[in-house]
């Protein structure tokens, strides 16, 4: 009896092991049904615009992996947990940062604006669903980590984009997108993502998910890795909040946090951030940064921005955010304001910036008079310059500037906007001021600037100050 019991246990162990391994083995997705072409059996799938293919199955928790190939202008979606009408969509579309959704986007839920997968190249991707968590990787980098909350927010058009179970589908949108070696592995119902440690967003109160479903680009172009914020933490926060981050060091002299001072440091930094799903920017710091680096080194970045918080006063650097350096020297606030506006115009005219950041900032002694000092004439001088050089106006959530009046005036001219924080640490909010401005000023996606609009590479490098003296 004892021998029989041991034998029975051994057989049971073998059966259980086979069952688990069978369930966790990757199944090739070879049999697709097309309304146009009937049943297609292939590991190499071409998805043309307007064509839809269904792989009938019933997956709940799973890992789907494969390779995709996009070409210029082509796009497609891979849909999971679908019955032919419902399900989440993962988007595939390469190309420049131009406001269109990019590869890896969980469409209408976590929209991405920079693709880690270049066109005309096969690249790996992976989609994993475990419980309430959706993890999407492109080129072996996580680009989406979305945890569906207990009460997800969905507008009527997207009410069916919720986790359930079902089949896979491929839907062609533009051009032709190719997929190959698609496999799916069913995962146990108890599986969880061990790295999903941040709390799920309360979407009933969240503004970001509402903008995502309007396809309003949610990008913070002004994030610095400093004050305890490292690139890994920024990556996790970006995915959790649903905000695309543009991460930028300071280049030049006089800034806080990581500073780039020469071409070699610029290339090193660029290599560090390129594999991560950030927009890659640089903030010009000091007043001769644009001549401190070669045009080739600066041109590799998605965008450049600068501010006028550092000005030149009597041939010396004056940092307006350091009260001890703001010396009126017998001048009235109105006269000093004229100096600031002159400097803003000079900076934006001569430095190859895409974005005017921390726009309209004033030193502490003048902030109480912001509205009276920013007269229409002064505002128009700055807006004229932005318009002339196709420079975007940053709406800054840290300083809550520019004012509504200035934003209304800029919008009336057709100027473009970006959102930025200029954080000092890892606790910098979720673009609250910018979101408030969207509502109050009626901004739409067409008002937003993207790197594809940049003309900075065509602007000459100008050594316009001709000095090296720095005020201590």
Secondary structure, DSSP 8 states (H G I E B T S, - for coil): -HHHHHHHHHHHHHHHHHHHHHHHS-EE--EEEETTTEEEE-SEEEEETT-EEEEEEEESSEEEEEEEE--TT-EEEEEEEESSS--EEEEE--SSSSSS--TT-BTTTB--SS-SS-TTS-EEEEEEEETTEEEEEETTEEEEEEE--TT----GGGTT-S---EEEEEEEEESEEEEEEEEEEE--TT---TT--S----TTT-SHHHHHHTT---EEEEE-S-TT--HHHHHHHHHHHT-EEEEEEEEESS-SSSEE-SHHHHHHHHHHHHTSSSEEEEEEESSSHHHHS-HHHHHTSSEEEE-SSEEEETTEEEETTSGGG---TT--HHHHHHHHHHHHHHHHHHS--SEE-STT---HHHHTTHHHHS-HHHHHHHHHHHHHTT-EEEEETTTTBS-HHHHHHHHHTT--EEEE---SSS---S-HHHHHHHHHHT--GGGB--GGG--GGGS-----S-------
